Structure formats: C-alpha cells, structure tokens
Amino acid sequence: MSPGHLSTRLLLLCAGGLAALLASVAFAVTIGPADISTADVWAAVTAHLGLGESTLPPLRDGIVWNLRMPRTLLAAVCGAGLALCGAVMQSLLRNPLADPFVLGVSSGASTGAVTVVVLGVGGGAVSLSAGAFTGALLSFGLVLVLSHSLGGSTDRVVLSGVAAMQLFSALTSFIVLTSADADTTRAVLFWLLGSLTGAGWGDVLLCSAVLAAVLVVCLGYARTLDAFAFGEEAAAALGVRVARTRLVLLCATALLTATLVSSAGAIGFVGLVLPHATRALTGSGHARLLPVTALAGAIFLVWVDTAARTVIDPQEVPVGVVTSLIGVPAFVAVLYRGRRKT
C-alpha cells in the first residue's frame, strides 16, 4: 500500500472518528432524567463560548454545562488517554497484555486516595485527586528504581510493576479494613472502581492538557515504536537509543495515567482492549495507530459512562465495572481472532 493511500486512509479514519466523537458527546449529554434535547445542548454550549445568547432556563443550562458536559468530556479524555497509553505500553514492552496500569500507577493512586480520605492525611488541605496523584507517582518511582536495579529490561519493568501493584493494593486494603467505617468504605470502593461523578471543568482542562502533551510526545516517537516491534537489539541496530526512549515513554504514559486516575479512579480494560481492536483498522504503524486508538477510546468511554449512569437509574454503576463487563468478552474475542490468524 502506497504512502499516499495510507495518509488518505488515516485522514478518513481520523475525520470519521472525530465526527463520531462529537456526535456521541452531543447525544450522550441529552440522556438522563431531565429532558434535554440536542438543540438545548447547542444553545448552552454556544452561549457559554460567547457565540450567542442563552435561551435556556438557568436550571436546564446548569444541567447541560455544569453537570453533563464536563462529565461526558472527561469520559472522552480518559478513554482517549487510557487507550493511547495501552497502545504505547504494548509496543514498548512487547507484551500484548500490557495496559496503562502495568506500572502499578493505579494501585499507588488508590493508596494515596484512601490515605487522604480514610486517614485524613493533609488535614483537609489535600484533596482526593491530589492524594491519588501523589500515590501514583510514588508507585511509578518505586517501579523505576526496582527495574533499574534489576537491569532495566522490559521483563524487569513488568515484574517491578507487578510487585508495586501488589504492595500498594495490600496497603490500600489494610488501610480500609483497619480504619474506615462502612460509609467511607463504600465511597472509597466506588471511586476505586472508576467514577466520573463530580467531574468539573478543572478536571477536564487538566486532563486534556496532559493528554495533548503526551500525545505529541508519543507521535514524535511513532517511528521508534515501530522499530521496537522487532526487538530491542534490532531497534538499537537501527540507531534507537533504547534506554532513553523507554524512560521517556514510560514517564509520559505514567504521568498521563496518574492524572487520569486521580480524576476518575481506576477504569480497566480500555487500555488493554482498544489498541488490539484498532490495529485491525490501521495496521501496526504507530503514526496511524496512536491517534485512531485515542479516538476509539474516547468514543467507547463516552458511551460506557452514559450506560453506567442511566442503566439502573437512579443508582449509578461504577464505570470500571461496565468496562470490565464489556472488556472481558471483547478481549476473549480478540484472543480467538489472533489464534485463527496464527
């Protein structure tokens, strides 16, 4: 297939994905107990962007702009970021089972969150998100130290991540079991399973900025990630600075994952399944794979979150529960598809 044809295909996939994402966001905002139309969404958005006067009553305008829109956009950003990190991790570590949480970031974030919520560390001056972000960075730092001391190879990175994951998971369980009451335990568990409840514009802007920066970095290393597909020795023979590239990309994906987890909790299977699914459309070239995977993850999580908050209304299901229910059979299907190819 010629480079020109590949570029045209990439543009079509990105344009189609972006259009589907915008339509998904607009439609998802209309779904809920309050009767909101797409015209209401358009009116609220244009008014708040200074492109017209709002024709909506204050209550309906608040539902659209302050409640549903930031939550839906945060779902899109989290889905895009987790899928992007999954695609990078699978290629960088040459492990089809790698996902954004393989570095122990999620477990560290959980420990940081429960330390703030349950133990009251910070005396109320530290938020749950800040505690989760700090815990995620501490866990990643431990993984870097362990993997470097063990030789720094990809298998050592994965094993160090598993060790950190188990350590911080045990700490989280210990803190909750020994210090939390029933109500606090329920609230913490809901967050640990992934929740976009309470999403605000500050979360959307922060996560979007980090996602944009990490996407630019990863796209800059797209050809390098292609070389990693042939192994580290082959990549080094092609002039790739393997250790430096691995460190930069691990730090970038860990930073993005930590930011997303601190805002939305641990949402599994997005980074594991979506990269495998989009490779069927784009092939293995990362210049095509990374943007399309990000768009697919955004669309996927917008609809998952919509289902999570409406399927058993007025109760809400943690987003991570829904992604697992969908992701497990989807991943099994991907595995069977790969087996038939081989």
N, C-alpha and C positions, 0 to 999 in steps of 0.2 A: 504494500500500500504506500503510495507516494506521500511525501511530507505535506504537500498542499492538500491532499484529500484528508489526511489526519487532522490538519488545522481546521478545515471546514467542519469535520465531524465534531471536533472539540467545541467549536463555536456554537454549533447547533445544540449539542448536549448542554452546554452552559446556559445558552439562551432559553432553551426549553425548561431546564431545571430552575432558573431564576423566575421565569413566568409561573411555573407550578408552585414555587415557594411563595411568591407574592399572593397568588390566588388562595393558597392554603391558609396563609396568615389572615387574609381578609375574611375568609369564610369561617375560620375557627373562632375569630373574635365574636361572631354573631351567635355562636352556640352557647347556650346556658339558660338558666331560669328566666332571666329578663329577656324580653322580646326585643332584640336588636337586629336591624337589617344592615345589609352591606352599604346602603345609602347613608345610614347613621354612622357607620364606621368611617366612610369617606368624609362626611361632614365634620366629624370630630377631628380627624387627622389633619385635614386642610386648615381648619380653624386654629389648631394648636401650632401648626407650622407657619402661621401668618399668611396663608393663601386665601383667606376668606373669613366671613363671619359665621360663628356657630349658630345653627338653627335648632340645636337640641336643648331640652331642659337640662339644668345642671346635674340632676341625678343620672340621666342616661349618658351625658357627656362624661361624667366621672366613672361610670361603669366601663365605658369604652377605653378612655385614655389612662385612667389611673389603676384599673384592675386588670382587664382582659388583655389590652395591648402590650403592656410590659411583660406580662407573664408569657404570652404567646411568642413575643420576640426573644425572650430569654430562652424559651424552649428551642427556638430555631438556632440561636447562637450555641447553646450547649450541645445540641445534636451535631451541628457542623464541627465544633471543636473536638468532641469525643471521636467522631468518625475520622477526622483528619489525623488525630494522634494515633488512632488504631492503625491506619494505613502506614504511617511513618514507622511505628514500632515494629510492625510485622516485617517490613522490609529491612529495617536497621538491624534487628536481632535475628533475621532469617527464621522466624518462628510464626507459623500461621495461627497459633493460639495466643499470640501476644495481643494485649489490649492496653488502653491508657493506664490501667491500674496495676500493671505488672511490676511497676517500680515501687509499690507499696504506698503510693500517694493517697489513695482512698482511705486506707487503714489509718495512716497518720492523721489525715483530716478528721476522721471520726474520733480519734483520741483527743485531738485538740478541741473539737466541738464539745465533747462531753466533759472535758476538763473545765471549760468555761461555764457550761450550763449546769452541770451537776455539782462540781466542787466550788464554783463561784470564783475561780481564779481571775484576777483582774479587778475584783471588787465592783463589777458592773461597768467599768470603763472599757472593757474589751468585749466586742460583740461575738456572737457565734461564728460569723463568717471570718472574722479576724483570727479567732482561735483555730478554726479549721484550716485556714491558710497557713498559719504558723506550724501546725502539726504536720501538714503535708510537706512543707519544706524541710522540716526536721527529719521526716522519714526518708525523703529523697536524699538528703545529705548523708544519712546512715548508709543508704544503698551505694552511693558513690564511694564512700570510704571503704566499705566492705569489698566491693567489686574491684577497686583499685588495689587493695592489699592482697587480693586473691589472684591478681594477674590482669584483670580488666577485659577479658574476653567476653563474648556475647553470652555464653552459657553461665559465666560467673555473674554477669549483670542480672540475668533471670533468677538464678539461685539466690542472690543477695536480695532481690525484690521479694521473693517468696519468704525469706527469713524475716525481713522487715514487716511484711504483711501479717505474718503470724504473730510477731511480737506485739505490734500495735493493736491487732484485733484482740489479743489476750488482755492488754491493758485497758482497752475500751470496755470489754465485758466485766473485768474486775471492778472498774470504777462504777459502772452502772449497777452491778449486783450489790455492792457494798455501801453505796452512798445515795442512790436515787430512790425517791418514793414512786408510787405507782403512776401518778400523773406525769411526772418528769420522765420516767422510763418510756411511757407511751409517746410523749412528744419527741424524745430523742430517737426512738426507734423509727418513727415516721420520717424524720429527717434523714436518718442513716439509709433508709430505703429509697431515697430520692424524692424530693418535693420541691415544686416551684411555687408553692403557696407563699404569698407575701412578697413576690418579686416586685421590684421597683425599678424606676428608670436608672438609678445609680448602678444597680447590678447589671442592667442591660448595657450601659455605656462602658463600664469597666471590662466586662467580659468581651464585648465587641472589639474594644481597642486591643486587648491582649490577643484575641483570635486573629485580627488583621495583621498584627506584627508577626505572630508565629507562622501564619500562612505565607507571608512574604519570605520569611527565612527558609521555610521548608521548600517553597517553589525555587528558591535560589540554589538549593541542594538537590533538585529533582534529578539531574543527570548523575550526580554522585550516588543517589539512592538506586538508580538503575544499575550502576556498577556493583553495588553491594549484593545484587541478586546473584552474582557469580562467585560470591565469597570474598572474605576479607583479603586473602592473598592476591586474588585476581584484581580486586579494587586497588590494592597497593601497587600492583604492577602497572596499572593504568594511571598512576600518579596521584591517587587519592590519599590524603593524609587521614588514615583510618581512625586513629585515636582521637584526633582533634574533631573530626566530623561527628564521631559517635558522641563525644562530650557535648558539642554544641546542640545537636538534635535532641539528645536526652534531656538537657537542661530546658530547651524550648518547649518540648512536649510536657515535661513535668510542671513547668510554670503555668502552661495553659490548663492542664488537668487540675492543678491545685486551685487555680482561680475559679474554674467551673464548679468543682466540688464544693468549694467554700460558699458558693451562691445557691447551689441546687442539690447538694448531697451526692451520694454515690448512685449513678444511673448506669447499670451494667448492660452489656451486650451490644450497645450502639457501636462502640469502637471495635468490637470483635466481628460482628456480622456484616456491617455495611461495607467495609473495604472489600470483602470477598464478593459481595453481590455486585458492586460497581465494576470490578475487574472484568466481569462478563461483558460490560458495555464499552469499556475504554481500553482494555488490554493492560499490560503491566507497566507501560511507560508512566512515570510519576508526574510529568508535566501535564498529562491528561487525567491521571487517576486522582490526584490530590484535590483539585477544585471540584470535580464531579462528585467525589466521595463526600466532601463537605456539604454540597447542596443536597445530596441524598440524605445525609444525616439530619440536616435541618428540617427537611420536609417530613421525614419519618418521626422525629420527636415532637413536632407541632401536632401531628395527629394522635400520637400516643398520649401526649398531655391532655389533649381535648377529650379523649376517651377516659383518661384517668379521673378527670374532674366531673364527668357527666354520666358515666355508665351506671353508677348506683347512686345517683343524686338523691338526697342531699349529702350523702357521705362521699368522701374522696379516697381514691386508691393511690398509694404511693407510685410515682412514675416508674421507679425501678422495678416494681412488681410487674407492671404491664410490659415493660421492655423485656423482662425475663420470660414472661408467658409467651410473648411473640418471638423472642430471640432464640429460645431453645429449639423449637421445631424448625425455624428458619436455618439455624446453624447445622442441624442434622441434615436438612435438605442440601445445604452447600457441601457437606462432607460426602454425601452419597453422589452428588454431581461430580465431585472431584474423583471419587473412586471409579465412576464409569469412564471418565476420561483416561485414567491410568490403566 
